[in-house]
Amino acid sequence: MLIAHLTVEFSLDGNDNLKAKRRVANSLKQKTRNRFNVAIAETAPRTA
């Protein structure tokens, strides 16, 4: 079993609508899940 951790941050410039941003983010997550058969979790930034 291979276990890895990857942190990805991306910016959606020119997209002022939160609903549109969520739609793009969900689409990217779903395409990644389907292509690479991986689990994806969306987490909030950690504060110290």
Secondary structure as UniProt FT lines:
FT   TURN            13..14
FT   HELIX           18..36
//
